[in-house]
Amino acid sequence: MTKLKYIAALTATALTIALFGSFTLASAYPVDAENTGIKRLVGTNPATSASGATKLPEGALLSEREIQLNLANTLGAFWDFKESERDPALQAALDKMFKSRSSSYGLVIADITDPDDIAWAGVQENRSQIPGSVGKIITMLGFFSELEKAFPNIADRERILATRMVTAGEWVKWDSHGVKRYDPEANRVRSATIKPGETFALSEWLDFTTAYSANAAAATIWKEAVLLRHFGAAYPPSAEQEAEFFKTTPKKDLWTLSSDLVTEPMIKAGLDPDVFWIGSYWTRTAKTLIPGNGGSRGTPLEMARYLIRLEQGRLVDNWTSLTLKKYLYMTSRRYRYVFSDELKPAAVYFKSGSLYRCVPEEGFECGKYKGNGLNAMNSIAIIETPAKNSVEQKRYVVALTSDVRKVNSAWDHSRIGAAVDKVIRTREAATIAENASAAEISGAGG
């Protein structure tokens, strides 16, 4: 059976099951995993030919079994930046590329192609700024840490993710991020914001957090992590038990629970929450239900270290690390840092976050990702190129932050992403493209 026929057969099965209402969708995560409960992925599968679905590039079509941790069970399993000298060629290339550019850039790259000989370099790698939605990977880690504590058995964890149904409440107010939903009867994918009263599986809330960066989903996942910590193996609670818990527990204690559950797995993995941190919930209403302490921050070095720990299988355990990697694989589409044509053949595991602010300025027209008061952009990615494992494949980790005012930061990161890919291949400085068409610049946003 050819690969195309194989995918088509799987999808046909998924469509049949979906039409009969079962949660056990033999669907696609990435394109052939079963029983995830993530319904929108049936429509994402190219073989479904659903209207409204995003066209996936070649590098986004790996099968589940092809996604692996690159450093687990290797000599690189305990490698760390602080114990390794910078690679002279990589460092010279980056220094040359960024010598005349904005001082707001911070960048770390780590070539992990050979786990026995990892090479890294950086530019202002300790420069700190608000990480924006990149901080959602901290929320995800806290959730999976509590899931493992309550359900050490992996089969139980998988069951909970697929079958625990969570109805959107006050926590989702308010969010502008639309998420994709698949209608099997119409064979159509559509996008809409999450509204109170809608119900999704835990796995879908996690997918919405990474693939669409939905603040509503991230707030809900953090809330579920608090419930896991409190109820343990008795999770999930009834609606009445959940309501009573949040009603009777002081807000200060709720924040302590929230803070502890994300701090502990970071420290256990050798990460520093004093450097990489998210200090409040993701939606306006959630911040009133559980007030945080602010101070969200992140550096390229600590963001890159998070990805290294993931590849080492040190984020809780191997299963959690691999599951997190799979969630980072199926993004809504390739945009920002991973937008360029150069990365289309690559498998990318990606998260980004932006914050921009406009202030009145004569002669300047402000726009999305083009703030003049603030224009922060943060990108983290694991790149495997080409996507299929071979002797030609390069594997590397990158974290890039910037605050270049009056420049479209989404396009800016995409052209740096293309240049960094060439640096990894050649160990020489690459030209960062300066110009593009209006369509290319617009397309890099997301």
Secondary structure, DSSP 8 states (H G I E B T S, - for coil): --HHHHHHHHHHHHHHHHHTT-S-----SSSS--S---THHHHHSGGG--BT-----GGG---GGG---SSTTSTTTT--GGGS---HHHHHHHHHHHTTS-TT-EEEEEE-SSTTS-EEEEESTT--B--GGGGHHHHHHHHHHHHHHH--SHHHHHHHHHH-EEE--GGG-S---EEEEEETTTTEEEEEE--TT-EEEHHHHHHHHHHS--HHHHHHHHHHHHHHHHHGGG-S--HHHHHHHHHHS-HHHHHHHHHHHHHHHHHHTT--TTTSB--S-SSHHHHHHS------BB-HHHHHHHHHHHHTT-SSSHHHHHHHHHHHHS-SS--GGG-SGGGTTSEEEEEEEEEEE----TT---BTTB-SSEEEEEEEEEEEESSS-STT-EEEEEEEEEE-TTS-HHHHHHHHHHHHHHHHHHSS---------HHHHHHT--
